[in-house]
Amino acid sequence: MTNSRARETTEAIERLYISMRHLFYRGFFKPAGVSGESIRSLLKIINPEIYGSMNIPSKLELDGLMYVLDRLPEGIEECAFIHLTSDEGFDKGSFEPIVPKKRRRNCYRIDEHQMNIEVLLGRSEIYDILTHLTFLFIEADKIRNLAFIQEENWKPTRAWRIIEEVVKGEKKFSRKEKEVALIHLSSLIGRSFDETLNAYNTFGDDHNPDRLFKIIYNLGKVSLEDAKQTREREVHFSAILKERVGHHYFGEKWANTVKQVLFENNLHMRPLHIISANMHSVKNMLYANEALKKKQNKDIDYKLYEDISNKKDLRDKVLKYALDEGMIYIDDKSGSNIDVQIIDLSKTDLKNTPFSGIKFGGDDVIMVFDYAFGEQAFEVMDELLRPYEHKGEVYMMKVKSVSIMGKAGILAGGKGDIMIPTSHIFEGTADNYPFENALKLDDFKDDELKAFEGPMITVLGTSLQNRDILSYFMNTSWKAIGLEMEGAHYQKAIQVASKIRHHITPDLFVCYAYYASDNPLETGSTLSSGGLGLTGVKPTYLITLRILEKILESGKKQAPKK
């Protein structure tokens, strides 16, 4: 049964992406029309873990709703018209950018009924947004069907009238009356009073305590207007977005800026180590002890790194010290949303760091860049590894290593564990990228943390996985240990540059390691169940430690021959 469900899911995921790509090039679709309905039915076949009870018509999915709304602009539930655009100069007008809680993208409320979402990261971002919107449309129509009686010309139920009263705010509700309203809300959305009260507290804050009521009311209202055809919902893709996607427009600008900075600082002919990671762990391991007047002990002080991640004043001190010591920071303005740090190791004192025992003697340079998103990983890595032309001369990038460190969903373990991939398999295809990983299982022998080694699946979207397909990847001869979104895209760019186009040396070494942000096979451990918090500190810094050791070992002073 699981295998046939896995096959059905794989086919539905492929069809979903083909449909989304078709709608993108077509330029628009109506969520309640034939195209919108086909995307919904495919998402319902997949029935992703992250969207919980999406397929139950009488029950609203609250965790999934929170997950999606954290990644979409505030107020989107009020809008019938959603436009996906490129960077088209809205910031030059009087529009205030709205940045979602969990996604770095600018969105603009154009008027009462229209929301514009800037898409700068390529196709994966478009798929991500469309998948989340489709879930939102499914839940909105569910609310409409529960709140109105279609046979009686969409007559509102008593519960809906009470919800409307709360949202309009014309009457001051006592605590008891608010609880009564929550009881009506819970009966409408098919949830217990306890679940609804928890959601009310989670969604709301001091400035907007009734946010849950407003979200449910607006989703139902916009869906009702669509059903009555007084205002049909539409999703549009701008002409400029269609023109730019797939053409590396932002990736090329980003890579050229990085190469320009390397050139201006006379670092372009030095051995280069590229690390795709967060913006704190490499910097903290190289500079935090000196910046905060701490002495490096034999053991790694994970508590120190935990404190830094918790306290802004400590982060600011470390950053200031690092910049004073010569670290170069590129605040990305290309539209790629990927900041960069450049560290000249010949100017970096390793005495009071965890690496004092390595007799490093090279003039290598480390370049750390922030996480890419899905297919954007190919775009930025492909552009970065290309030769750089300056004043008529062409310079090859002197890449000595590429390291990828990130968060991933684990299949074999739990939150906070470490995954060391031996290959990346691209979901929905048999495309595979085996490679020699310089990081090994032996590098992560640790009492508290578990580490796993094996193939990893590069998925088309984190919010499209269900239990059957994940079990299939884990339990069949694929023997996959986890899933992430960038690995195959990075490896494709590295292999093209090193083995086919010869832009960089084929002798480089690669380090891939991920720590588990969730286990989507465990109930209550999907991404929608909440963040990793400080559980991520130890694996993050342990992986960073091992990557930096490999880099520094590769530039060790050779002992003189006797």
JOTA-V587375 format. One record per residue. N is the residue number from 1. RES is the residue in one letter. SS is DSSP state (hx for helix, st for strand, lp for the rest). OMEGA is omega in whole degrees, 0 to 359 (none if undefined). Layout:
<<N | RES | SS | OMEGA> <N | RES | SS | OMEGA>>
//
This chain:
<<1 | M | lp | 182> <2 | T | hx | 182> <3 | N | hx | 180> <4 | S | hx | 175> <5 | R | hx | 179> <6 | A | hx | 179> <7 | R | hx | 179> <8 | E | hx | 180> <9 | T | hx | 180> <10 | T | hx | 180> <11 | E | hx | 180> <12 | A | hx | 178> <13 | I | hx | 178> <14 | E | hx | 182> <15 | R | hx | 179> <16 | L | hx | 181> <17 | Y | hx | 176> <18 | I | hx | 180> <19 | S | hx | 181> <20 | M | hx | 180> <21 | R | hx | 179> <22 | H | hx | 181> <23 | L | hx | 178> <24 | F | hx | 181> <25 | Y | hx | 175> <26 | R | hx | 173> <27 | G | lp | 178> <28 | F | st | 170> <29 | F | st | 176> <30 | K | lp | 181> <31 | P | lp | 180> <32 | A | lp | 180> <33 | G | lp | 183> <34 | V | hx | 182> <35 | S | hx | 179> <36 | G | hx | 180> <37 | E | hx | 181> <38 | S | hx | 177> <39 | I | hx | 178> <40 | R | hx | 184> <41 | S | hx | 178> <42 | L | hx | 179> <43 | L | hx | 179> <44 | K | hx | 177> <45 | I | hx | 180> <46 | I | hx | 179> <47 | N | lp | 186> <48 | P | lp | 179> <49 | E | hx | 187> <50 | I | hx | 181> <51 | Y | hx | 170> <52 | G | lp | 188> <53 | S | lp | 180> <54 | M | lp | 186> <55 | N | lp | 179> <56 | I | lp | 188> <57 | P | lp | 186> <58 | S | lp | 188> <59 | K | lp | 178> <60 | L | lp | 180> <61 | E | lp | 188> <62 | L | hx | 179> <63 | D | hx | 179> <64 | G | hx | 179> <65 | L | hx | 178> <66 | M | hx | 180> <67 | Y | hx | 183> <68 | V | hx | 183> <69 | L | hx | 174> <70 | D | lp | 184> <71 | R | lp | 177> <72 | L | lp | 184> <73 | P | lp | 178> <74 | E | lp | 180> <75 | G | lp | 183> <76 | I | hx | 181> <77 | E | hx | 180> <78 | E | hx | 191> <79 | C | lp | 176> <80 | A | lp | 184> <81 | F | st | 181> <82 | I | st | 181> <83 | H | st | 173> <84 | L | st | 186> <85 | T | st | 169> <86 | S | lp | 175> <87 | D | lp | 189> <88 | E | lp | 172> <89 | G | lp | 179> <90 | F | hx | 180> <91 | D | hx | 179> <92 | K | hx | 178> <93 | G | lp | 182> <94 | S | lp | 181> <95 | F | lp | 176> <96 | E | lp | 178> <97 | P | lp | 175> <98 | I | st | 181> <99 | V | st | 178> <100 | P | lp | 182> <101 | K | lp | 189> <102 | K | lp | 176> <103 | R | lp | 179> <104 | R | lp | 176> <105 | R | lp | 178> <106 | N | st | 177> <107 | C | st | 184> <108 | Y | st | 175> <109 | R | st | 186> <110 | I | lp | 174> <111 | D | lp | 185> <112 | E | lp | 189> <113 | H | lp | 187> <114 | Q | st | 174> <115 | M | st | 174> <116 | N | st | 179> <117 | I | st | 179> <118 | E | st | 179> <119 | V | lp | 183> <120 | L | lp | 190> <121 | L | lp | 174> <122 | G | lp | 188> <123 | R | hx | 182> <124 | S | hx | 180> <125 | E | hx | 178> <126 | I | hx | 179> <127 | Y | hx | 180> <128 | D | hx | 181> <129 | I | hx | 183> <130 | L | hx | 178> <131 | T | hx | 180> <132 | H | hx | 179> <133 | L | hx | 180> <134 | T | hx | 176> <135 | F | hx | 181> <136 | L | hx | 179> <137 | F | hx | 179> <138 | I | hx | 181> <139 | E | hx | 180> <140 | A | hx | 181> <141 | D | hx | 176> <142 | K | hx | 180> <143 | I | hx | 180> <144 | R | hx | 183> <145 | N | hx | 178> <146 | L | hx | 188> <147 | A | hx | 184> <148 | F | st | 180> <149 | I | st | 186> <150 | Q | hx | 183> <151 | E | hx | 180> <152 | E | hx | 177> <153 | N | lp | 178> <154 | W | lp | 177> <155 | K | st | 181> <156 | P | st | 176> <157 | T | lp | 178> <158 | R | hx | 180> <159 | A | hx | 181> <160 | W | hx | 180> <161 | R | hx | 180> <162 | I | hx | 178> <163 | I | hx | 179> <164 | E | hx | 179> <165 | E | hx | 179> <166 | V | hx | 185> <167 | V | hx | 183> <168 | K | hx | 172> <169 | G | lp | 181> <170 | E | lp | 181> <171 | K | lp | 178> <172 | K | lp | 181> <173 | F | lp | 171> <174 | S | lp | 179> <175 | R | hx | 180> <176 | K | hx | 180> <177 | E | hx | 178> <178 | K | hx | 178> <179 | E | hx | 177> <180 | V | hx | 178> <181 | A | hx | 178> <182 | L | hx | 177> <183 | I | hx | 178> <184 | H | hx | 178> <185 | L | hx | 182> <186 | S | hx | 179> <187 | S | hx | 179> <188 | L | hx | 186> <189 | I | hx | 174> <190 | G | lp | 180> <191 | R | lp | 178> <192 | S | lp | 178> <193 | F | hx | 180> <194 | D | hx | 180> <195 | E | hx | 182> <196 | T | hx | 178> <197 | L | hx | 177> <198 | N | hx | 180> <199 | A | hx | 179> <200 | Y | hx | 180> <201 | N | hx | 181> <202 | T | hx | 182> <203 | F | hx | 186> <204 | G | lp | 172> <205 | D | lp | 183> <206 | D | lp | 183> <207 | H | lp | 186> <208 | N | lp | 186> <209 | P | lp | 184> <210 | D | lp | 185> <211 | R | hx | 181> <212 | L | hx | 177> <213 | F | hx | 184> <214 | K | hx | 180> <215 | I | hx | 182> <216 | I | hx | 179> <217 | Y | hx | 184> <218 | N | hx | 176> <219 | L | hx | 180> <220 | G | hx | 183> <221 | K | hx | 181> <222 | V | hx | 178> <223 | S | hx | 179> <224 | L | hx | 179> <225 | E | hx | 178> <226 | D | hx | 182> <227 | A | hx | 179> <228 | K | lp | 182> <229 | Q | lp | 173> <230 | T | lp | 174> <231 | R | lp | 184> <232 | E | lp | 178> <233 | R | lp | 179> <234 | E | st | 173> <235 | V | st | 182> <236 | H | st | 174> <237 | F | st | 185> <238 | S | lp | 181> <239 | A | hx | 182> <240 | I | hx | 177> <241 | L | hx | 181> <242 | K | hx | 181> <243 | E | hx | 188> <244 | R | hx | 185> <245 | V | lp | 179> <246 | G | lp | 182> <247 | H | lp | 177> <248 | H | lp | 185> <249 | Y | hx | 182> <250 | F | hx | 180> <251 | G | hx | 180> <252 | E | hx | 178> <253 | K | hx | 181> <254 | W | hx | 183> <255 | A | hx | 180> <256 | N | hx | 177> <257 | T | hx | 181> <258 | V | hx | 182> <259 | K | hx | 178> <260 | Q | hx | 179> <261 | V | hx | 177> <262 | L | hx | 181> <263 | F | hx | 182> <264 | E | hx | 181> <265 | N | lp | 178> <266 | N | lp | 180> <267 | L | lp | 189> <268 | H | lp | 180> <269 | M | lp | 180> <270 | R | lp | 174> <271 | P | lp | 187> <272 | L | st | 175> <273 | H | st | 182> <274 | I | st | 177> <275 | I | st | 171> <276 | S | st | 186> <277 | A | lp | 174> <278 | N | lp | 182> <279 | M | lp | 184> <280 | H | lp | 194> <281 | S | hx | 179> <282 | V | hx | 180> <283 | K | hx | 182> <284 | N | hx | 182> <285 | M | hx | 182> <286 | L | hx | 189> <287 | Y | hx | 191> <288 | A | hx | 183> <289 | N | hx | 181> <290 | E | hx | 183> <291 | A | hx | 185> <292 | L | lp | 177> <293 | K | lp | 177> <294 | K | lp | 179> <295 | K | lp | 178> <296 | Q | lp | 175> <297 | N | lp | 179> <298 | K | lp | 181> <299 | D | lp | 178> <300 | I | lp | 182> <301 | D | lp | 181> <302 | Y | hx | 179> <303 | K | hx | 178> <304 | L | hx | 182> <305 | Y | hx | 176> <306 | E | hx | 179> <307 | D | hx | 180> <308 | I | hx | 182> <309 | S | hx | 181> <310 | N | hx | 191> <311 | K | lp | 183> <312 | K | hx | 183> <313 | D | hx | 178> <314 | L | hx | 179> <315 | R | hx | 180> <316 | D | hx | 179> <317 | K | hx | 181> <318 | V | hx | 180> <319 | L | hx | 180> <320 | K | hx | 180> <321 | Y | hx | 181> <322 | A | hx | 180> <323 | L | hx | 178> <324 | D | hx | 181> <325 | E | lp | 173> <326 | G | lp | 176> <327 | M | lp | 180> <328 | I | st | 180> <329 | Y | st | 177> <330 | I | st | 177> <331 | D | lp | 191> <332 | D | lp | 177> <333 | K | lp | 186> <334 | S | lp | 187> <335 | G | lp | 180> <336 | S | lp | 181> <337 | N | lp | 182> <338 | I | lp | 177> <339 | D | lp | 186> <340 | V | st | 170> <341 | Q | st | 178> <342 | I | st | 184> <343 | I | st | 177> <344 | D | st | 185> <345 | L | hx | 179> <346 | S | hx | 179> <347 | K | hx | 186> <348 | T | lp | 180> <349 | D | lp | 184> <350 | L | lp | 187> <351 | K | lp | 183> <352 | N | lp | 178> <353 | T | lp | 176> <354 | P | lp | 185> <355 | F | lp | 184> <356 | S | lp | 182> <357 | G | lp | 180> <358 | I | lp | 182> <359 | K | lp | 183> <360 | F | st | 181> <361 | G | lp | 184> <362 | G | lp | 175> <363 | D | lp | 183> <364 | D | lp | 179> <365 | V | st | 175> <366 | I | st | 174> <367 | M | st | 178> <368 | V | st | 174> <369 | F | st | 187> <370 | D | lp | 184> <371 | Y | lp | 169> <372 | A | lp | 183> <373 | F | lp | 175> <374 | G | lp | 184> <375 | E | lp | 177> <376 | Q | hx | 180> <377 | A | hx | 178> <378 | F | hx | 182> <379 | E | hx | 185> <380 | V | hx | 180> <381 | M | hx | 179> <382 | D | hx | 181> <383 | E | hx | 181> <384 | L | hx | 185> <385 | L | hx | 179> <386 | R | lp | 175> <387 | P | lp | 183> <388 | Y | st | 181> <389 | E | st | 180> <390 | H | st | 180> <391 | K | lp | 176> <392 | G | lp | 178> <393 | E | st | 181> <394 | V | st | 179> <395 | Y | st | 174> <396 | M | lp | 177> <397 | M | lp | 184> <398 | K | lp | 187> <399 | V | st | 181> <400 | K | st | 177> <401 | S | st | 172> <402 | V | st | 179> <403 | S | st | 179> <404 | I | st | 178> <405 | M | st | 181> <406 | G | st | 176> <407 | K | st | 179> <408 | A | st | 173> <409 | G | st | 182> <410 | I | st | 177> <411 | L | lp | 188> <412 | A | lp | 185> <413 | G | lp | 183> <414 | G | lp | 180> <415 | K | lp | 177> <416 | G | lp | 178> <417 | D | lp | 186> <418 | I | st | 177> <419 | M | st | 178> <420 | I | st | 184> <421 | P | st | 173> <422 | T | st | 177> <423 | S | st | 174> <424 | H | st | 177> <425 | I | st | 183> <426 | F | st | 185> <427 | E | lp | 177> <428 | G | lp | 179> <429 | T | lp | 172> <430 | A | lp | 179> <431 | D | lp | 182> <432 | N | st | 184> <433 | Y | st | 175> <434 | P | st | 179> <435 | F | lp | 176> <436 | E | lp | 181> <437 | N | st | 179> <438 | A | lp | 175> <439 | L | lp | 182> <440 | K | lp | 178> <441 | L | hx | 180> <442 | D | hx | 180> <443 | D | hx | 187> <444 | F | hx | 175> <445 | K | lp | 184> <446 | D | lp | 184> <447 | D | lp | 187> <448 | E | lp | 185> <449 | L | lp | 175> <450 | K | lp | 176> <451 | A | st | 182> <452 | F | st | 182> <453 | E | st | 178> <454 | G | st | 180> <455 | P | st | 174> <456 | M | st | 181> <457 | I | st | 171> <458 | T | st | 187> <459 | V | lp | 179> <460 | L | lp | 178> <461 | G | lp | 183> <462 | T | hx | 186> <463 | S | hx | 181> <464 | L | hx | 185> <465 | Q | lp | 174> <466 | N | lp | 185> <467 | R | hx | 185> <468 | D | hx | 182> <469 | I | hx | 179> <470 | L | hx | 178> <471 | S | hx | 179> <472 | Y | hx | 180> <473 | F | hx | 184> <474 | M | hx | 192> <475 | N | hx | 178> <476 | T | lp | 183> <477 | S | lp | 172> <478 | W | lp | 178> <479 | K | lp | 182> <480 | A | lp | 181> <481 | I | lp | 182> <482 | G | st | 180> <483 | L | st | 179> <484 | E | st | 189> <485 | M | lp | 188> <486 | E | lp | 191> <487 | G | hx | 182> <488 | A | hx | 181> <489 | H | hx | 176> <490 | Y | hx | 185> <491 | Q | hx | 177> <492 | K | hx | 180> <493 | A | hx | 180> <494 | I | hx | 181> <495 | Q | hx | 178> <496 | V | hx | 184> <497 | A | hx | 187> <498 | S | hx | 188> <499 | K | hx | 184> <500 | I | hx | 185> <501 | R | lp | 178> <502 | H | lp | 174> <503 | H | lp | 179> <504 | I | lp | 182> <505 | T | lp | 176> <506 | P | lp | 183> <507 | D | lp | 181> <508 | L | lp | 173> <509 | F | st | 181> <510 | V | st | 177> <511 | C | st | 174> <512 | Y | st | 171> <513 | A | st | 180> <514 | Y | st | 170> <515 | Y | st | 189> <516 | A | st | 176> <517 | S | st | 179> <518 | D | st | 169> <519 | N | lp | 186> <520 | P | lp | 177> <521 | L | lp | 180> <522 | E | lp | 178> <523 | T | lp | 178> <524 | G | lp | 181> <525 | S | lp | 176> <526 | T | lp | 180> <527 | L | hx | 182> <528 | S | hx | 180> <529 | S | hx | 176> <530 | G | lp | 186> <531 | G | lp | 183> <532 | L | lp | 181> <533 | G | lp | 186> <534 | L | lp | 173> <535 | T | hx | 182> <536 | G | hx | 186> <537 | V | hx | 185> <538 | K | hx | 179> <539 | P | hx | 179> <540 | T | hx | 184> <541 | Y | hx | 176> <542 | L | hx | 177> <543 | I | hx | 179> <544 | T | hx | 179> <545 | L | hx | 183> <546 | R | hx | 178> <547 | I | hx | 181> <548 | L | hx | 175> <549 | E | hx | 180> <550 | K | hx | 181> <551 | I | hx | 183> <552 | L | hx | 177> <553 | E | hx | 182> <554 | S | lp | 179> <555 | G | lp | 181> <556 | K | st | 173> <557 | K | lp | 177> <558 | Q | lp | 177> <559 | A | lp | 181> <560 | P | lp | 179> <561 | K | lp | 179> <562 | K | lp | none>>
//
